[in-house]
Amino acid sequence: MAFNFGAPSGTSGTAAATAAPAGGFGGFGTTSTTAGSAFSFSAPTNTGTTGLFGGTQNKGFGFGTGFGTTTGTSTGLGTGLGTGLGFGGFNTQQQQQQTTLGGLFSQPTQAPTQSNQLINTASALSAPTLLGDERDAILAKWNQLQAFWGTGKGYFNNNIPPVEFTQENPFCRFKAVGYSCMPSNKDEDGLVVLVFNKKETEIRSQQQQLVESLHKVLGGNQTLTVNVEGTKTLPDDQTEVVIYVVERSPNGTSRRVPATTLYAHFEQANIKTQLQQLGVTLSMTRTELSPAQIKQLLQNPPAGVDPIIWEQAKVDNPDSEKLIPVPMVGFKELLRRLKVQDQMTKQHQTRLDIISEDISELQKNQTTSVAKIAQYKRKLMDLSHRTLQVLIKQEIQRKSGYAIQADEEQLRVQLDTIQGELNAPTQFKGRLNELMSQIRMQNHFGAVRSEERYYIDADLLREIKQSLLQMYSICILSRS
């Protein structure tokens, strides 16, 4: 997937620039875990992630803290998970998770603050009173330019702090709306995406060490198994790894840990630090959106996006069942999507090349098979003739000394009739004589071009000879 919806780990949209530790995966197999880091899926300790598009830390393409992230889960830790380490267990009753929409769908709770912010922004763009003369008009134009660009500070009053202009402000001109695929996986599938700041070849060569390191991050519990669902190359030498965790119970049954539960564990501060040591720059869940979440997302335009543009984007959606509109803010986001598009184009071209090679190989195999079938047909015909000759000889020996029977008499009459038709001047004999005379004339005149000459295939000539010999034998048999 080029664009995924999920719950980022709280890193900024420019997480690709986060420097990973030098060498390998930051020490696979040597990840240290503190004694107090029992695997508990209560609320993550770092809850500082912002909303969908309102926070300045989410400048890249993403959906903030995710869709329906459970921020108040309180699960039982099970009987087979040791010191509080578990995903709810099999024999314990899991308490009801209080699912909230978090920063993604929650409405602003400080309406007066936002109202004052909007008033200050309008004052900075239209009527600043900082200097009290004609220079305020120049300052207003300068503030408008900064707002359009999406950077800088707008001074408008001596007693009020300046307004911060970001790319999320409503006046920023460098905005557009694109579309991304909605995931179709269930929360029960337990798929969590980890983005590594490493190449795919390096990930694949050290995949076993990666699995062992993630298992240590999960506490090293023997009832948990980390599995890699798949890997995919991303731009800027990054790699997307999709994992899921299987929990086994003492009675032998197993289940996948829900994606939201696993992601909540990864969001804890100490766990996130360990993941960063492994080179993880971003984590998110890969779960589908509920109809209520999709409806609420479409009804509320993102921060800084004009409602008219948002409504038009919903109308222009080429596939509302699979795609959802998302804002693109700034050239950096546009460049990132362009890189992702180029990456997907290369992957598609690679797949097409593989398919083309397979088709060429199949065509070669088909040609070879057709030639072998023709060869086997000729061989079968040859064996059939030889078998017929053996049967004729055996029949002659078996019928030697016996009188002609009724069925043989009927066969003789049929053969005489055929022989009479062949010897009739106006029938086949005349036509054969005419063809023979034409063949002799063409052989006599050597000036005829080679492409106009007639040739008889050796196999066909041999078959004709064998047929004539068989007819001759049958005639001799009938007369005897």
Secondary structure as a PSIPRED ss2 file (coil, helix, strand):
# PSIPRED VFORMAT (PSIPRED V4.0)

   1 M C   1.000  0.000  0.000
   2 A C   1.000  0.000  0.000
   3 F C   1.000  0.000  0.000
   4 N C   1.000  0.000  0.000
   5 F C   1.000  0.000  0.000
   6 G C   1.000  0.000  0.000
   7 A C   1.000  0.000  0.000
   8 P C   1.000  0.000  0.000
   9 S C   1.000  0.000  0.000
  10 G C   1.000  0.000  0.000
  11 T C   1.000  0.000  0.000
  12 S C   1.000  0.000  0.000
  13 G C   1.000  0.000  0.000
  14 T C   1.000  0.000  0.000
  15 A H   0.000  1.000  0.000
  16 A H   0.000  1.000  0.000
  17 A H   0.000  1.000  0.000
  18 T C   1.000  0.000  0.000
  19 A C   1.000  0.000  0.000
  20 A C   1.000  0.000  0.000
  21 P C   1.000  0.000  0.000
  22 A C   1.000  0.000  0.000
  23 G C   1.000  0.000  0.000
  24 G C   1.000  0.000  0.000
  25 F C   1.000  0.000  0.000
  26 G C   1.000  0.000  0.000
  27 G C   1.000  0.000  0.000
  28 F C   1.000  0.000  0.000
  29 G C   1.000  0.000  0.000
  30 T C   1.000  0.000  0.000
  31 T C   1.000  0.000  0.000
  32 S C   1.000  0.000  0.000
  33 T C   1.000  0.000  0.000
  34 T C   1.000  0.000  0.000
  35 A C   1.000  0.000  0.000
  36 G C   1.000  0.000  0.000
  37 S C   1.000  0.000  0.000
  38 A C   1.000  0.000  0.000
  39 F C   1.000  0.000  0.000
  40 S C   1.000  0.000  0.000
  41 F C   1.000  0.000  0.000
  42 S C   1.000  0.000  0.000
  43 A C   1.000  0.000  0.000
  44 P C   1.000  0.000  0.000
  45 T C   1.000  0.000  0.000
  46 N C   1.000  0.000  0.000
  47 T C   1.000  0.000  0.000
  48 G C   1.000  0.000  0.000
  49 T C   1.000  0.000  0.000
  50 T C   1.000  0.000  0.000
  51 G C   1.000  0.000  0.000
  52 L C   1.000  0.000  0.000
  53 F C   1.000  0.000  0.000
  54 G C   1.000  0.000  0.000
  55 G C   1.000  0.000  0.000
  56 T C   1.000  0.000  0.000
  57 Q C   1.000  0.000  0.000
  58 N C   1.000  0.000  0.000
  59 K C   1.000  0.000  0.000
  60 G C   1.000  0.000  0.000
  61 F C   1.000  0.000  0.000
  62 G C   1.000  0.000  0.000
  63 F C   1.000  0.000  0.000
  64 G C   1.000  0.000  0.000
  65 T C   1.000  0.000  0.000
  66 G C   1.000  0.000  0.000
  67 F C   1.000  0.000  0.000
  68 G C   1.000  0.000  0.000
  69 T C   1.000  0.000  0.000
  70 T C   1.000  0.000  0.000
  71 T C   1.000  0.000  0.000
  72 G E   0.000  0.000  1.000
  73 T C   1.000  0.000  0.000
  74 S C   1.000  0.000  0.000
  75 T C   1.000  0.000  0.000
  76 G C   1.000  0.000  0.000
  77 L C   1.000  0.000  0.000
  78 G C   1.000  0.000  0.000
  79 T C   1.000  0.000  0.000
  80 G C   1.000  0.000  0.000
  81 L C   1.000  0.000  0.000
  82 G C   1.000  0.000  0.000
  83 T C   1.000  0.000  0.000
  84 G C   1.000  0.000  0.000
  85 L C   1.000  0.000  0.000
  86 G C   1.000  0.000  0.000
  87 F C   1.000  0.000  0.000
  88 G C   1.000  0.000  0.000
  89 G C   1.000  0.000  0.000
  90 F C   1.000  0.000  0.000
  91 N C   1.000  0.000  0.000
  92 T C   1.000  0.000  0.000
  93 Q C   1.000  0.000  0.000
  94 Q C   1.000  0.000  0.000
  95 Q C   1.000  0.000  0.000
  96 Q C   1.000  0.000  0.000
  97 Q C   1.000  0.000  0.000
  98 Q E   0.000  0.000  1.000
  99 T C   1.000  0.000  0.000
 100 T C   1.000  0.000  0.000
 101 L C   1.000  0.000  0.000
 102 G H   0.000  1.000  0.000
 103 G H   0.000  1.000  0.000
 104 L H   0.000  1.000  0.000
 105 F H   0.000  1.000  0.000
 106 S C   1.000  0.000  0.000
 107 Q C   1.000  0.000  0.000
 108 P C   1.000  0.000  0.000
 109 T C   1.000  0.000  0.000
 110 Q C   1.000  0.000  0.000
 111 A H   0.000  1.000  0.000
 112 P H   0.000  1.000  0.000
 113 T H   0.000  1.000  0.000
 114 Q H   0.000  1.000  0.000
 115 S H   0.000  1.000  0.000
 116 N H   0.000  1.000  0.000
 117 Q H   0.000  1.000  0.000
 118 L H   0.000  1.000  0.000
 119 I H   0.000  1.000  0.000
 120 N H   0.000  1.000  0.000
 121 T H   0.000  1.000  0.000
 122 A H   0.000  1.000  0.000
 123 S H   0.000  1.000  0.000
 124 A H   0.000  1.000  0.000
 125 L H   0.000  1.000  0.000
 126 S H   0.000  1.000  0.000
 127 A C   1.000  0.000  0.000
 128 P C   1.000  0.000  0.000
 129 T C   1.000  0.000  0.000
 130 L C   1.000  0.000  0.000
 131 L C   1.000  0.000  0.000
 132 G C   1.000  0.000  0.000
 133 D C   1.000  0.000  0.000
 134 E C   1.000  0.000  0.000
 135 R H   0.000  1.000  0.000
 136 D H   0.000  1.000  0.000
 137 A H   0.000  1.000  0.000
 138 I H   0.000  1.000  0.000
 139 L H   0.000  1.000  0.000
 140 A H   0.000  1.000  0.000
 141 K H   0.000  1.000  0.000
 142 W H   0.000  1.000  0.000
 143 N H   0.000  1.000  0.000
 144 Q H   0.000  1.000  0.000
 145 L H   0.000  1.000  0.000
 146 Q H   0.000  1.000  0.000
 147 A H   0.000  1.000  0.000
 148 F H   0.000  1.000  0.000
 149 W H   0.000  1.000  0.000
 150 G C   1.000  0.000  0.000
 151 T C   1.000  0.000  0.000
 152 G C   1.000  0.000  0.000
 153 K E   0.000  0.000  1.000
 154 G E   0.000  0.000  1.000
 155 Y C   1.000  0.000  0.000
 156 F C   1.000  0.000  0.000
 157 N C   1.000  0.000  0.000
 158 N C   1.000  0.000  0.000
 159 N C   1.000  0.000  0.000
 160 I C   1.000  0.000  0.000
 161 P C   1.000  0.000  0.000
 162 P C   1.000  0.000  0.000
 163 V E   0.000  0.000  1.000
 164 E E   0.000  0.000  1.000
 165 F C   1.000  0.000  0.000
 166 T C   1.000  0.000  0.000
 167 Q C   1.000  0.000  0.000
 168 E C   1.000  0.000  0.000
 169 N C   1.000  0.000  0.000
 170 P C   1.000  0.000  0.000
 171 F C   1.000  0.000  0.000
 172 C C   1.000  0.000  0.000
 173 R C   1.000  0.000  0.000
 174 F C   1.000  0.000  0.000
 175 K E   0.000  0.000  1.000
 176 A E   0.000  0.000  1.000
 177 V E   0.000  0.000  1.000
 178 G E   0.000  0.000  1.000
 179 Y E   0.000  0.000  1.000
 180 S E   0.000  0.000  1.000
 181 C E   0.000  0.000  1.000
 182 M C   1.000  0.000  0.000
 183 P C   1.000  0.000  0.000
 184 S C   1.000  0.000  0.000
 185 N C   1.000  0.000  0.000
 186 K C   1.000  0.000  0.000
 187 D H   0.000  1.000  0.000
 188 E H   0.000  1.000  0.000
 189 D H   0.000  1.000  0.000
 190 G C   1.000  0.000  0.000
 191 L C   1.000  0.000  0.000
 192 V E   0.000  0.000  1.000
 193 V E   0.000  0.000  1.000
 194 L E   0.000  0.000  1.000
 195 V E   0.000  0.000  1.000
 196 F E   0.000  0.000  1.000
 197 N C   1.000  0.000  0.000
 198 K C   1.000  0.000  0.000
 199 K C   1.000  0.000  0.000
 200 E H   0.000  1.000  0.000
 201 T H   0.000  1.000  0.000
 202 E H   0.000  1.000  0.000
 203 I H   0.000  1.000  0.000
 204 R H   0.000  1.000  0.000
 205 S H   0.000  1.000  0.000
 206 Q C   1.000  0.000  0.000
 207 Q H   0.000  1.000  0.000
 208 Q H   0.000  1.000  0.000
 209 Q H   0.000  1.000  0.000
 210 L H   0.000  1.000  0.000
 211 V H   0.000  1.000  0.000
 212 E H   0.000  1.000  0.000
 213 S H   0.000  1.000  0.000
 214 L H   0.000  1.000  0.000
 215 H H   0.000  1.000  0.000
 216 K H   0.000  1.000  0.000
 217 V H   0.000  1.000  0.000
 218 L C   1.000  0.000  0.000
 219 G C   1.000  0.000  0.000
 220 G C   1.000  0.000  0.000
 221 N C   1.000  0.000  0.000
 222 Q C   1.000  0.000  0.000
 223 T C   1.000  0.000  0.000
 224 L E   0.000  0.000  1.000
 225 T E   0.000  0.000  1.000
 226 V E   0.000  0.000  1.000
 227 N E   0.000  0.000  1.000
 228 V E   0.000  0.000  1.000
 229 E E   0.000  0.000  1.000
 230 G E   0.000  0.000  1.000
 231 T E   0.000  0.000  1.000
 232 K E   0.000  0.000  1.000
 233 T E   0.000  0.000  1.000
 234 L E   0.000  0.000  1.000
 235 P C   1.000  0.000  0.000
 236 D C   1.000  0.000  0.000
 237 D C   1.000  0.000  0.000
 238 Q E   0.000  0.000  1.000
 239 T E   0.000  0.000  1.000
 240 E E   0.000  0.000  1.000
 241 V E   0.000  0.000  1.000
 242 V E   0.000  0.000  1.000
 243 I E   0.000  0.000  1.000
 244 Y E   0.000  0.000  1.000
 245 V E   0.000  0.000  1.000
 246 V E   0.000  0.000  1.000
 247 E E   0.000  0.000  1.000
 248 R E   0.000  0.000  1.000
 249 S C   1.000  0.000  0.000
 250 P C   1.000  0.000  0.000
 251 N C   1.000  0.000  0.000
 252 G C   1.000  0.000  0.000
 253 T C   1.000  0.000  0.000
 254 S E   0.000  0.000  1.000
 255 R E   0.000  0.000  1.000
 256 R E   0.000  0.000  1.000
 257 V C   1.000  0.000  0.000
 258 P C   1.000  0.000  0.000
 259 A H   0.000  1.000  0.000
 260 T H   0.000  1.000  0.000
 261 T H   0.000  1.000  0.000
 262 L H   0.000  1.000  0.000
 263 Y H   0.000  1.000  0.000
 264 A H   0.000  1.000  0.000
 265 H H   0.000  1.000  0.000
 266 F H   0.000  1.000  0.000
 267 E C   1.000  0.000  0.000
 268 Q C   1.000  0.000  0.000
 269 A H   0.000  1.000  0.000
 270 N H   0.000  1.000  0.000
 271 I H   0.000  1.000  0.000
 272 K H   0.000  1.000  0.000
 273 T H   0.000  1.000  0.000
 274 Q H   0.000  1.000  0.000
 275 L H   0.000  1.000  0.000
 276 Q H   0.000  1.000  0.000
 277 Q H   0.000  1.000  0.000
 278 L C   1.000  0.000  0.000
 279 G C   1.000  0.000  0.000
 280 V E   0.000  0.000  1.000
 281 T E   0.000  0.000  1.000
 282 L E   0.000  0.000  1.000
 283 S E   0.000  0.000  1.000
 284 M E   0.000  0.000  1.000
 285 T E   0.000  0.000  1.000
 286 R C   1.000  0.000  0.000
 287 T C   1.000  0.000  0.000
 288 E C   1.000  0.000  0.000
 289 L C   1.000  0.000  0.000
 290 S C   1.000  0.000  0.000
 291 P H   0.000  1.000  0.000
 292 A H   0.000  1.000  0.000
 293 Q H   0.000  1.000  0.000
 294 I H   0.000  1.000  0.000
 295 K H   0.000  1.000  0.000
 296 Q H   0.000  1.000  0.000
 297 L H   0.000  1.000  0.000
 298 L H   0.000  1.000  0.000
 299 Q H   0.000  1.000  0.000
 300 N C   1.000  0.000  0.000
 301 P C   1.000  0.000  0.000
 302 P C   1.000  0.000  0.000
 303 A C   1.000  0.000  0.000
 304 G C   1.000  0.000  0.000
 305 V C   1.000  0.000  0.000
 306 D C   1.000  0.000  0.000
 307 P H   0.000  1.000  0.000
 308 I H   0.000  1.000  0.000
 309 I H   0.000  1.000  0.000
 310 W H   0.000  1.000  0.000
 311 E H   0.000  1.000  0.000
 312 Q H   0.000  1.000  0.000
 313 A H   0.000  1.000  0.000
 314 K H   0.000  1.000  0.000
 315 V H   0.000  1.000  0.000
 316 D C   1.000  0.000  0.000
 317 N C   1.000  0.000  0.000
 318 P C   1.000  0.000  0.000
 319 D C   1.000  0.000  0.000
 320 S C   1.000  0.000  0.000
 321 E C   1.000  0.000  0.000
 322 K C   1.000  0.000  0.000
 323 L E   0.000  0.000  1.000
 324 I E   0.000  0.000  1.000
 325 P E   0.000  0.000  1.000
 326 V E   0.000  0.000  1.000
 327 P E   0.000  0.000  1.000
 328 M E   0.000  0.000  1.000
 329 V E   0.000  0.000  1.000
 330 G H   0.000  1.000  0.000
 331 F H   0.000  1.000  0.000
 332 K H   0.000  1.000  0.000
 333 E H   0.000  1.000  0.000
 334 L H   0.000  1.000  0.000
 335 L H   0.000  1.000  0.000
 336 R H   0.000  1.000  0.000
 337 R H   0.000  1.000  0.000
 338 L H   0.000  1.000  0.000
 339 K H   0.000  1.000  0.000
 340 V H   0.000  1.000  0.000
 341 Q H   0.000  1.000  0.000
 342 D H   0.000  1.000  0.000
 343 Q H   0.000  1.000  0.000
 344 M H   0.000  1.000  0.000
 345 T H   0.000  1.000  0.000
 346 K H   0.000  1.000  0.000
 347 Q H   0.000  1.000  0.000
 348 H H   0.000  1.000  0.000
 349 Q H   0.000  1.000  0.000
 350 T H   0.000  1.000  0.000
 351 R H   0.000  1.000  0.000
 352 L H   0.000  1.000  0.000
 353 D H   0.000  1.000  0.000
 354 I H   0.000  1.000  0.000
 355 I H   0.000  1.000  0.000
 356 S H   0.000  1.000  0.000
 357 E H   0.000  1.000  0.000
 358 D H   0.000  1.000  0.000
 359 I H   0.000  1.000  0.000
 360 S H   0.000  1.000  0.000
 361 E H   0.000  1.000  0.000
 362 L H   0.000  1.000  0.000
 363 Q H   0.000  1.000  0.000
 364 K H   0.000  1.000  0.000
 365 N H   0.000  1.000  0.000
 366 Q H   0.000  1.000  0.000
 367 T H   0.000  1.000  0.000
 368 T H   0.000  1.000  0.000
 369 S H   0.000  1.000  0.000
 370 V H   0.000  1.000  0.000
 371 A H   0.000  1.000  0.000
 372 K H   0.000  1.000  0.000
 373 I H   0.000  1.000  0.000
 374 A H   0.000  1.000  0.000
 375 Q H   0.000  1.000  0.000
 376 Y H   0.000  1.000  0.000
 377 K H   0.000  1.000  0.000
 378 R H   0.000  1.000  0.000
 379 K H   0.000  1.000  0.000
 380 L H   0.000  1.000  0.000
 381 M H   0.000  1.000  0.000
 382 D H   0.000  1.000  0.000
 383 L H   0.000  1.000  0.000
 384 S H   0.000  1.000  0.000
 385 H H   0.000  1.000  0.000
 386 R H   0.000  1.000  0.000
 387 T H   0.000  1.000  0.000
 388 L H   0.000  1.000  0.000
 389 Q H   0.000  1.000  0.000
 390 V H   0.000  1.000  0.000
 391 L H   0.000  1.000  0.000
 392 I H   0.000  1.000  0.000
 393 K H   0.000  1.000  0.000
 394 Q H   0.000  1.000  0.000
 395 E H   0.000  1.000  0.000
 396 I H   0.000  1.000  0.000
 397 Q H   0.000  1.000  0.000
 398 R H   0.000  1.000  0.000
 399 K C   1.000  0.000  0.000
 400 S C   1.000  0.000  0.000
 401 G C   1.000  0.000  0.000
 402 Y C   1.000  0.000  0.000
 403 A C   1.000  0.000  0.000
 404 I C   1.000  0.000  0.000
 405 Q C   1.000  0.000  0.000
 406 A H   0.000  1.000  0.000
 407 D H   0.000  1.000  0.000
 408 E H   0.000  1.000  0.000
 409 E H   0.000  1.000  0.000
 410 Q H   0.000  1.000  0.000
 411 L H   0.000  1.000  0.000
 412 R H   0.000  1.000  0.000
 413 V H   0.000  1.000  0.000
 414 Q H   0.000  1.000  0.000
 415 L H   0.000  1.000  0.000
 416 D H   0.000  1.000  0.000
 417 T H   0.000  1.000  0.000
 418 I H   0.000  1.000  0.000
 419 Q H   0.000  1.000  0.000
 420 G H   0.000  1.000  0.000
 421 E H   0.000  1.000  0.000
 422 L H   0.000  1.000  0.000
 423 N H   0.000  1.000  0.000
 424 A C   1.000  0.000  0.000
 425 P C   1.000  0.000  0.000
 426 T C   1.000  0.000  0.000
 427 Q C   1.000  0.000  0.000
 428 F H   0.000  1.000  0.000
 429 K H   0.000  1.000  0.000
 430 G H   0.000  1.000  0.000
 431 R H   0.000  1.000  0.000
 432 L H   0.000  1.000  0.000
 433 N H   0.000  1.000  0.000
 434 E H   0.000  1.000  0.000
 435 L H   0.000  1.000  0.000
 436 M H   0.000  1.000  0.000
 437 S H   0.000  1.000  0.000
 438 Q H   0.000  1.000  0.000
 439 I H   0.000  1.000  0.000
 440 R H   0.000  1.000  0.000
 441 M H   0.000  1.000  0.000
 442 Q H   0.000  1.000  0.000
 443 N H   0.000  1.000  0.000
 444 H H   0.000  1.000  0.000
 445 F C   1.000  0.000  0.000
 446 G C   1.000  0.000  0.000
 447 A C   1.000  0.000  0.000
 448 V C   1.000  0.000  0.000
 449 R C   1.000  0.000  0.000
 450 S H   0.000  1.000  0.000
 451 E H   0.000  1.000  0.000
 452 E H   0.000  1.000  0.000
 453 R C   1.000  0.000  0.000
 454 Y C   1.000  0.000  0.000
 455 Y C   1.000  0.000  0.000
 456 I C   1.000  0.000  0.000
 457 D C   1.000  0.000  0.000
 458 A H   0.000  1.000  0.000
 459 D H   0.000  1.000  0.000
 460 L H   0.000  1.000  0.000
 461 L H   0.000  1.000  0.000
 462 R H   0.000  1.000  0.000
 463 E H   0.000  1.000  0.000
 464 I H   0.000  1.000  0.000
 465 K H   0.000  1.000  0.000
 466 Q H   0.000  1.000  0.000
 467 S H   0.000  1.000  0.000
 468 L H   0.000  1.000  0.000
 469 L H   0.000  1.000  0.000
 470 Q H   0.000  1.000  0.000
 471 M H   0.000  1.000  0.000
 472 Y H   0.000  1.000  0.000
 473 S H   0.000  1.000  0.000
 474 I H   0.000  1.000  0.000
 475 C H   0.000  1.000  0.000
 476 I H   0.000  1.000  0.000
 477 L H   0.000  1.000  0.000
 478 S H   0.000  1.000  0.000
 479 R H   0.000  1.000  0.000
 480 S C   1.000  0.000  0.000
